[in-house]
């Protein structure tokens, strides 16, 4: 009897343990599904972390167990750093850094010997390479992040020049030369770089979104300048207080327009699935619209105010950009396809001009009309030839590959002996 009771008690214990194990496996499986969904983009956001913690409490899971599971599952999602956009940033910083700091530092130190400026440029080039290399070594450096940093640097530099102009910081020369304007330029560059990085970290645009976003920011600056030129009459003389006041006013309006353009540019792009090729198409739309609006005005009007002429061309360019955005709404252009579209539009325009010349058309209106027709025809026919994929097919794929490697090139010297000269083998491929 005691043996039977012991056996029954053991069965009850084993069944309870088995039930707990089944429940534990079931809970782990459910938590795993939630974890997989949260980590699918490569990281856990603060909101996702809160939801996972709530799930641990509601399922009566051990916090230590959940952490152990996450550590065990994490290697499955580890990805190598995307540093495809690292080399453009390094190249840009070498070019801009050596140009700004190479002469800027000797200037603010009141160096008079030219060798300090020459040596400063060379040392700054090496320093820019090393600092950028160290800064980006363990950082995700996609082309999107690079573009935001790049444009931020250039925009920061534009603000540096603008503040110098507004505050007259660049007055004085010789021994009494002012150095604050140089300090302003050297400070504005990294400030803009950091601002672009912050915007990328906050909004995480794709490469195409980053290029389209920064494009709209630039369009706002250009358009504001054109509007200001029309609203404020140009002085008769390009010297004096009135002319300087007009220049400062135009600069102020332009600087104010950039954050406005950045805001509305984000609103126009953040919900759209742009590729890099799509962004290039939008830029083509702006350029195509600007040129064609200028030609259209030349056809319709014999003369007019230059500032008004340019403003209408700028507004036509903005309208053309919106039209291109609608045109490519359901498509994903690769870099190669957008380049072919540019070549098709340009060759169509040249075809129109060439046809007019062959037909001995000398009047301005018919010649420009044929050029415009050729441009539109070239764009349309090229689009019909290209096999552009539907929206979403290229949004997460890099369509351009570039590699560089050192090599040697055999050549025949003056003494008819074969010599080897160093070279760089560069290979570029795109879809």
C-alpha positions as CSV (number, residue, x, y, z in Angstrom):
1,X,0.0,0.0,0.0
2,X,2.8,2.4,0.9
3,X,4.5,1.5,-2.4
4,X,1.4,2.3,-4.3
5,X,0.9,5.7,-2.5
6,X,4.6,6.6,-3.2
7,X,4.1,5.8,-6.9
8,X,1.0,7.9,-7.1
9,X,2.7,10.8,-5.3
10,X,5.7,10.5,-7.7
11,X,3.3,10.6,-10.7
12,X,1.7,13.8,-9.4
13,X,5.0,15.5,-8.9
14,X,6.3,14.4,-12.3
15,X,3.1,15.6,-14.0
16,X,3.3,18.9,-12.2
17,X,7.0,19.3,-13.3
18,X,6.0,18.3,-16.9
19,X,3.2,20.9,-16.9
20,X,5.6,23.6,-15.7
21,X,8.1,22.7,-18.3
22,X,5.4,22.8,-21.0
23,X,4.2,26.2,-19.7
24,X,7.8,27.5,-19.6
25,X,8.5,26.4,-23.2
26,X,5.2,27.9,-24.3
27,X,6.0,31.2,-22.5
28,X,9.5,31.2,-24.0
29,X,8.1,30.6,-27.5
30,X,5.6,33.5,-27.1
31,X,8.3,35.8,-25.8
32,X,10.6,34.8,-28.6
33,X,8.0,35.8,-31.2
34,X,7.7,39.2,-29.5
35,X,11.5,39.6,-29.3
36,X,11.9,38.7,-33.0
37,X,9.4,41.3,-34.0
38,X,11.0,44.0,-31.9
39,X,14.6,43.3,-33.0
40,X,13.7,42.9,-36.7
41,X,15.1,46.4,-37.5
42,X,18.4,45.6,-35.7
43,X,17.8,47.4,-32.4
44,X,15.3,47.7,-29.5
45,X,13.7,51.1,-29.2
46,X,12.7,52.5,-25.8
47,X,9.0,51.9,-26.5
48,X,9.7,48.3,-27.5
49,X,11.7,47.8,-24.3
50,X,8.8,48.9,-22.2
51,X,6.4,46.6,-24.0
52,X,8.8,43.6,-23.6
53,X,9.1,44.3,-19.8
54,X,5.3,44.5,-19.5
55,X,5.1,41.1,-21.3
56,X,7.6,39.6,-18.9
57,X,5.5,40.7,-15.9
58,X,2.2,39.6,-17.4
59,X,3.5,36.1,-18.2
60,X,5.1,35.8,-14.7
61,X,8.5,35.2,-16.3
62,X,11.7,35.6,-14.4
63,X,13.6,38.8,-15.3
64,X,16.9,36.9,-15.1
65,X,15.5,34.2,-17.5
66,X,14.3,36.8,-20.0
67,X,17.6,38.5,-20.0
68,X,19.4,35.2,-20.4
69,X,17.1,34.4,-23.4
70,X,17.8,37.8,-25.0
71,X,21.6,37.4,-24.6
72,X,21.3,33.9,-26.2
73,X,19.2,35.2,-29.1
74,X,21.1,38.4,-29.7
75,X,24.0,36.9,-31.7
76,X,21.5,35.7,-34.2
77,X,20.7,39.3,-35.1
78,X,24.2,40.7,-34.9
79,X,25.1,42.4,-38.2
80,X,28.4,43.8,-39.4
81,X,28.5,47.5,-39.4
82,X,27.3,49.2,-42.6
83,X,30.1,51.5,-43.5
84,X,29.4,51.8,-47.2
85,X,29.1,55.6,-46.8
86,X,32.3,56.0,-44.8
87,X,34.7,56.7,-47.7
88,X,32.7,59.7,-49.1
89,X,32.7,61.3,-45.6
90,X,36.4,60.8,-45.2
91,X,37.0,62.3,-48.7
92,X,34.8,65.2,-48.0
93,X,36.4,66.0,-44.7
94,X,39.9,65.9,-46.2
95,X,38.8,68.3,-48.9
96,X,36.9,70.7,-46.8
97,X,38.9,70.3,-43.6
98,X,42.2,71.1,-45.3
99,X,40.7,74.0,-47.1
100,X,39.2,75.6,-44.0
101,X,41.6,74.7,-41.2
102,X,44.7,74.5,-43.3
103,X,44.8,78.2,-43.8
104,X,42.3,79.2,-41.0
105,X,44.5,78.1,-38.1
106,X,47.7,79.9,-39.3
107,X,45.5,82.9,-40.1
108,X,44.0,83.3,-36.6
109,X,47.5,82.8,-35.2
110,X,48.6,85.7,-37.3
111,X,51.2,83.7,-39.2
112,X,53.0,85.7,-41.9
113,X,55.2,83.1,-43.4
114,X,53.7,81.4,-46.4
115,X,55.1,78.1,-45.4
116,X,52.8,77.9,-42.5
117,X,49.8,78.1,-44.8
118,X,51.2,75.5,-47.2
119,X,52.2,73.2,-44.4
120,X,48.9,73.8,-42.6
121,X,46.9,72.6,-45.6
122,X,48.9,69.4,-45.8
123,X,48.9,68.7,-42.1
124,X,45.1,69.4,-42.0
125,X,44.5,66.9,-44.8
126,X,46.2,64.2,-42.8
127,X,44.5,65.2,-39.6
128,X,41.1,65.3,-41.2
129,X,41.7,61.7,-42.5
130,X,42.8,60.4,-39.1
131,X,40.1,62.1,-37.1
132,X,37.3,61.1,-39.4
133,X,38.7,57.5,-39.5
134,X,38.8,57.3,-35.7
135,X,35.4,58.9,-35.3
136,X,33.6,56.5,-37.7
137,X,35.5,53.4,-36.9
138,X,32.8,51.7,-34.8
139,X,29.9,53.7,-36.2
140,X,27.1,52.7,-38.6
141,X,28.1,54.8,-41.7
142,X,25.4,54.2,-44.3
143,X,25.2,56.5,-47.3
144,X,22.1,58.1,-45.7
145,X,24.0,59.1,-42.6
146,X,26.9,60.3,-44.7
147,X,24.5,62.5,-46.8
148,X,23.0,64.0,-43.7
149,X,26.4,64.8,-42.2
150,X,27.7,66.1,-45.5
151,X,24.8,68.4,-46.1
152,X,24.8,69.5,-42.5
153,X,28.5,70.5,-42.8
154,X,27.9,72.5,-46.0
155,X,24.8,74.1,-44.4
156,X,26.8,74.9,-41.3
157,X,29.5,76.5,-43.4
158,X,26.8,78.6,-45.2
159,X,25.6,79.8,-41.9
160,X,29.2,80.7,-40.9
161,X,29.6,82.8,-44.0
162,X,26.1,84.3,-43.5
163,X,26.7,85.3,-39.9
164,X,30.0,86.9,-40.9
165,X,28.3,89.0,-43.5
166,X,25.4,90.0,-41.2
167,X,27.7,91.0,-38.3
168,X,30.5,92.5,-40.5
169,X,33.0,90.2,-38.8
170,X,35.3,90.1,-41.9
171,X,36.4,93.8,-41.7
172,X,40.0,94.9,-41.2
173,X,43.2,93.6,-42.7
174,X,47.0,93.7,-42.2
175,X,48.2,93.7,-38.6
176,X,44.8,94.7,-37.3
177,X,42.9,92.0,-39.3
178,X,39.9,90.5,-37.6
179,X,40.1,86.8,-36.8
180,X,36.6,86.2,-35.4
181,X,35.2,85.6,-38.9
182,X,37.7,82.7,-39.4
183,X,36.9,81.3,-36.0
184,X,33.2,81.5,-37.0
185,X,33.8,79.4,-40.2
186,X,35.9,76.8,-38.4
187,X,33.2,76.4,-35.7
188,X,30.3,76.4,-38.1
189,X,31.5,73.3,-40.1
190,X,31.5,70.8,-37.2
191,X,28.3,72.3,-35.8
192,X,26.5,71.6,-39.0
193,X,28.0,68.2,-39.2
194,X,26.8,67.4,-35.7
195,X,23.3,68.8,-36.5
196,X,23.0,66.5,-39.5
197,X,24.1,63.5,-37.5
198,X,21.5,64.3,-34.8
199,X,18.7,64.6,-37.4
200,X,19.7,61.2,-38.9
201,X,19.8,59.5,-35.5
202,X,16.3,60.9,-34.6
203,X,14.5,60.3,-37.9
204,X,16.6,57.5,-39.5
205,X,15.8,58.3,-43.2
206,X,16.8,55.9,-45.9
207,X,19.4,57.0,-48.5
208,X,16.8,58.2,-50.9
209,X,14.9,60.0,-48.2
210,X,18.1,61.7,-47.0
211,X,18.9,63.0,-50.5
212,X,15.4,64.1,-51.2
213,X,15.1,65.8,-47.8
214,X,18.3,67.8,-48.1
215,X,17.3,68.7,-51.7
216,X,14.1,70.3,-50.5
217,X,16.1,72.2,-47.9
218,X,18.4,73.6,-50.6
219,X,15.4,74.5,-52.8
220,X,14.0,76.6,-50.0
221,X,17.2,78.6,-49.8
222,X,17.4,79.2,-53.5
223,X,13.7,80.1,-53.9
224,X,13.8,82.5,-51.0
225,X,16.7,84.4,-52.6
226,X,14.9,84.7,-55.9
227,X,11.8,86.0,-54.1
228,X,13.7,88.5,-52.1
229,X,15.4,89.8,-55.3
230,X,12.0,90.6,-56.8
231,X,10.4,92.1,-53.7
232,X,13.4,94.4,-53.0
233,X,14.6,96.5,-55.9
234,X,18.2,96.3,-56.8
235,X,20.1,99.6,-56.1
236,X,21.4,101.6,-59.1
237,X,25.0,101.3,-57.8
238,X,26.5,98.0,-56.6
239,X,28.3,99.8,-53.8
240,X,27.3,101.8,-50.7
241,X,25.1,101.2,-47.7
242,X,21.9,100.6,-49.7
243,X,23.5,97.8,-51.7
244,X,25.1,96.2,-48.6
245,X,21.8,96.4,-46.7
246,X,20.1,94.6,-49.6
247,X,22.7,91.8,-49.5
248,X,22.4,91.4,-45.8
249,X,18.6,91.2,-46.0
250,X,18.8,88.6,-48.7
251,X,21.2,86.5,-46.6
252,X,19.0,86.8,-43.5
253,X,16.0,85.6,-45.5
254,X,17.9,82.7,-46.9
255,X,19.2,81.6,-43.5
256,X,15.7,81.7,-42.1
257,X,14.4,79.6,-45.0
258,X,16.7,76.6,-44.5
259,X,15.0,75.3,-41.3
260,X,11.6,76.0,-42.8
261,X,12.7,74.0,-45.9
262,X,14.1,71.2,-43.7
263,X,10.7,71.0,-41.8
264,X,8.6,70.8,-44.9
265,X,11.1,68.7,-46.7
266,X,10.8,66.1,-44.0
267,X,7.0,66.2,-44.2
268,X,7.2,65.6,-48.0
269,X,9.6,62.7,-47.8
270,X,9.4,60.7,-44.5
271,X,6.4,58.6,-45.6
272,X,7.7,57.9,-49.1
273,X,9.8,54.9,-50.1
274,X,12.5,56.8,-52.1
275,X,15.6,55.1,-53.5
276,X,18.8,57.0,-54.3
277,X,17.7,56.9,-58.0
278,X,14.3,58.4,-57.0
279,X,16.1,61.3,-55.3
280,X,18.2,61.9,-58.4
281,X,15.0,62.0,-60.5
282,X,13.6,64.7,-58.2
283,X,16.8,66.7,-58.7
284,X,16.5,66.2,-62.4
285,X,12.9,67.4,-62.2
286,X,14.1,70.7,-60.6
287,X,16.8,71.3,-63.1
288,X,14.6,70.3,-66.1
289,X,11.9,72.6,-64.9
290,X,14.2,75.6,-64.3
291,X,15.7,75.3,-67.8
292,X,12.4,74.7,-69.6
293,X,10.7,77.5,-67.8
294,X,13.5,79.9,-68.8
295,X,13.1,78.8,-72.5
296,X,9.3,79.1,-72.2
297,X,9.6,82.7,-71.0
298,X,12.1,83.5,-73.8
299,X,9.5,82.2,-76.3
300,X,6.5,84.1,-74.8
301,X,8.2,87.4,-73.8
302,X,10.7,89.5,-75.6
303,X,12.0,91.3,-72.6
304,X,11.5,91.6,-68.9
305,X,13.1,92.1,-65.5
306,X,16.0,89.7,-64.9
307,X,15.0,89.1,-61.3
308,X,11.4,88.3,-62.2
309,X,12.7,86.1,-65.0
310,X,14.8,84.0,-62.6
311,X,12.0,83.9,-60.0
312,X,9.5,82.5,-62.5
313,X,12.1,79.9,-63.6
314,X,12.6,78.9,-59.9
315,X,8.9,78.5,-59.3
316,X,8.6,76.5,-62.5
317,X,11.4,74.3,-61.2
318,X,9.6,73.7,-57.9
319,X,6.4,72.8,-59.8
320,X,8.4,70.4,-62.1
321,X,9.9,68.7,-59.0
322,X,6.4,68.0,-57.7
323,X,5.4,66.8,-61.1
324,X,8.4,64.4,-61.2
325,X,7.5,63.2,-57.7
326,X,4.0,62.3,-58.9
327,X,5.4,60.7,-62.0
328,X,7.7,58.3,-60.2
329,X,5.3,57.7,-57.3
330,X,4.9,54.0,-58.1
331,X,8.5,53.3,-59.3
332,X,11.9,52.6,-57.9
333,X,14.7,54.0,-60.0
334,X,18.2,52.7,-59.6
335,X,21.2,55.0,-60.0
336,X,21.8,53.7,-63.5
337,X,18.2,54.2,-64.6
338,X,18.1,57.8,-63.3
339,X,21.4,58.5,-65.0
340,X,19.9,57.2,-68.3
341,X,16.9,59.4,-67.8
342,X,19.1,62.4,-67.4
343,X,21.1,61.5,-70.6
344,X,17.8,60.9,-72.5
345,X,16.4,64.3,-71.5
346,X,19.6,66.1,-72.3
347,X,20.1,64.3,-75.7
348,X,16.5,65.0,-76.6
349,X,17.1,68.7,-76.0
350,X,20.3,68.6,-78.1
351,X,18.4,66.7,-80.8
352,X,15.8,69.5,-80.9
353,X,18.5,72.2,-81.2
354,X,20.3,70.2,-83.8
355,X,17.2,69.7,-85.9
356,X,16.5,73.4,-85.8
357,X,20.0,74.1,-87.0
358,X,19.8,71.6,-89.9
359,X,16.5,73.1,-90.9
360,X,18.1,76.5,-90.9
361,X,15.7,77.8,-88.2
362,X,17.2,81.1,-87.0
363,X,14.4,82.6,-85.1
364,X,14.6,82.3,-81.3
365,X,11.0,81.1,-80.7
366,X,10.8,78.1,-83.0
367,X,14.3,77.0,-82.1
368,X,13.6,77.0,-78.4
369,X,10.2,75.3,-79.0
370,X,12.0,72.5,-80.9
371,X,14.5,72.1,-78.1
372,X,11.7,71.9,-75.4
373,X,9.8,69.4,-77.5
374,X,13.0,67.3,-77.9
375,X,13.7,67.4,-74.2
376,X,10.2,66.2,-73.3
377,X,10.3,63.6,-76.0
378,X,13.6,62.3,-74.9
379,X,12.5,62.0,-71.3
380,X,9.3,60.2,-72.3
381,X,10.9,57.7,-74.7
382,X,13.7,56.9,-72.3
383,X,11.1,56.2,-69.6
384,X,9.3,53.8,-72.0
385,X,12.5,51.9,-72.7
386,X,13.6,51.4,-69.1
387,X,12.3,48.5,-67.0
388,X,11.7,50.3,-63.7
389,X,10.7,48.1,-60.8
390,X,7.6,48.9,-58.7
391,X,7.8,50.9,-55.5
392,X,9.6,49.1,-52.7
393,X,11.8,46.8,-54.8
394,X,15.0,48.8,-54.3
395,X,14.3,50.8,-51.2
396,X,16.6,48.7,-49.0
397,X,19.1,47.7,-51.6
398,X,22.3,49.4,-52.5
399,X,22.4,49.7,-56.3
400,X,25.9,51.1,-56.6
401,X,29.2,49.2,-55.8
402,X,32.6,50.9,-55.9
403,X,36.0,49.4,-55.1
404,X,39.5,50.8,-55.4
405,X,42.8,48.9,-55.1
406,X,46.5,49.9,-55.8
407,X,48.1,48.5,-58.9
408,X,51.0,49.1,-61.2
409,X,51.0,50.1,-64.9
410,X,53.8,48.9,-67.2
411,X,55.0,51.6,-69.5
412,X,57.9,51.9,-72.0
413,X,60.5,54.5,-70.8
414,X,62.6,56.8,-72.9
415,X,65.5,54.3,-72.9
416,X,63.0,51.6,-74.2
417,X,63.1,49.8,-70.9
418,X,59.8,48.7,-69.3
419,X,59.0,50.7,-66.2
420,X,56.3,50.3,-63.6
421,X,54.4,53.3,-62.4
422,X,51.9,53.2,-59.5
423,X,48.2,53.5,-60.1
424,X,44.8,52.9,-58.7
425,X,42.3,50.4,-60.1
426,X,38.8,51.7,-59.6
427,X,35.7,49.6,-60.4
428,X,32.2,50.9,-60.3
429,X,29.1,48.9,-61.0
430,X,25.4,49.8,-60.7
431,X,22.1,48.2,-61.5
